[in-house]
């Protein structure tokens, strides 16, 4: 009986050690990605063109975002989201975008050009554009840029 308890304790100790090593290794990998995969550039061009909408004139605003992988490994399963915010809340009646990126090769950059839509009547001074880069549910980078309306 005593021998059986010692074996059980040894198995539990080994299992705990392995689990701790795996968790520590995964946390280090996530930290490496947040240091090496980031949003390196952001550019906003207000009011490229317009169209009539339900509540007024809709502006199509061009957003260019560059993502850079300065690491030595390809990174996959990335998502970039861009949205307009004012006073910490998403601007009502605006539409940002979300872009899935299958693979970003090591040492390369990717420029993404998409549109954010907003109503002319809803262009508050002090609005910001938030770009968030995710891998799965892990936030790799988050960037907030002030918006200048033309």
Secondary structure, 3 states (H helix, E strand, C coil): CHHHHHHHHHHHHHHHHHHHHHHHHHHHHHHHHHHHEEEEEEEEEEEEEEEEECCEEEEEEEEEEEEEECCCCCEEEEEEEEEEEECCEECCCCECEEEEEEEECCCCEEEEEEEEEEECCCCCCCCEEEEEEEECCEEEEEEEEECCCC
